[in-house]
Amino acid sequence: MATALAPTRSPVRMTNPAPASPGEHELVAQAKRGDVGAFEALYRATSGRVFAVCLRMTADRERATELLQDVFVKVWEKLGTFRGESAFASWVHRMAVNTVLENRRKDTRRESGESNAAIDDLVDGNLIERRLDLEAAVAKLPAGARRAFVLHDIEGYKHSEIARMTGLAEGTLRAQLHRARQLLMEMLT
Amino acid sequence: MKSEHLDWALLNDYADGALAPLSSAAAARHLDECAECRETLSRLRSVMASATSAPRSLDAPESAWHAIRAEIEHRKVVALGTPQTGGSGRSMFRVAAAAVVLVAASSLATALVIRRGDAPEVPIASATGGAGVQLVALPGAMRNAERAYLATVDELTAALNESRDRLAPETVSALERSLTIIDQAIAEAREALLNDPANQMVRDLLRKGYEHKVDLLRRTTARFLET
């Protein structure tokens, strides 16, 4: 599997690349020793960002909640491999993006069907509401376009990084991003 | 470029700052002259700004943490699930045989009750493992399914209690913590279902809660018997 990288493009979106803070370091150490209370504190600090990427990538609240759970169970299982070279939140975020992308690969056939339906809706002009808030509009994007938009424009990953994570060509991702922006522009402006 | 509008991909690359200097300068010259392209670029940048200003964090459902905690406590139990002392071979065999029969019987009973839907009218309170709490009966088909789950839970709990002194204290402690958390999740789903009996998602949550509890008890029993 391709290795996920921390977002590096937008300063606003960029994950803090600094090493774990002393308080965080202590919580991680406690969690590694099996302290669920410490792990809960880490969860409380990072789950919102993980849930955001899960929800935006899946456009399905129930599935996003399941993925959130999968991510943090994985985090618990892999705590021993976290060495504090990056911020804990960055490490968790990378795991979340990889988990969502793995899930997406498993659902390729279903995703393809959804994409076609979403495109048909837009092409046919069947959208009841033309002005939607960003979250609702992103949820209506075809899956591939949604992935490109969320990872590039919201999370701040470069095309080359997304290409490594997904195994897709940069040109494909660029086209998906442009498609996403076009559809969003029609829905939002 | 003079007479035609900028290509959409080119406009995106311009907005991203991804064009080579000469191409970027040419696009800028066109934009100076073309109000329509300027308007399109403005709308595109508005979308990009929305993305940049979107909240990085969204509130996760509180129920997610309960599920995560139950799962990791579950894994801790399975990892710790070793007997404190060996016990005699004959005794171990007796417990093993009893538990295997019990699990098989419980599964059969569960399957029969769920399939036939004609479970005897056992008071639910008596099937809660002596908790002494009288539960409000669930509506419709969920009532019989719950009785079956509770009967299975009671039988597995009894089997584990019989062997409790053979389990390591930390195993018992971790198991009890997990069961408490799962019970909390079940109670929350149960309350939600009583308020909204037709809600399929809540029904599924309740069913998963019971399945989780039965699975935890079964896996702990099985792990204990393996060693």
Interface residues (C-beta under 8 A of the other chain):
Chain A: S10 V12 R13 G34 V36 F39 E40 Y43 S47 G48 R49 V50 F51 A52 L55 R61 E62 T65 L68 Q69 F72 V73 W76 E77 L134 E135 F149 D153 I154 R174 A175 L177 H178 R181 Q182 L184 M185 L188 T189
Chain B: W8 A9 N12 R43 L44 S46 V47 M48 S50 A51 T52 S53 A54 P55 R56 S57 L58 D59 A60 P61 S63 A64 W65 A67 I68 R69 E71 I72 E73 R75 K76 M201
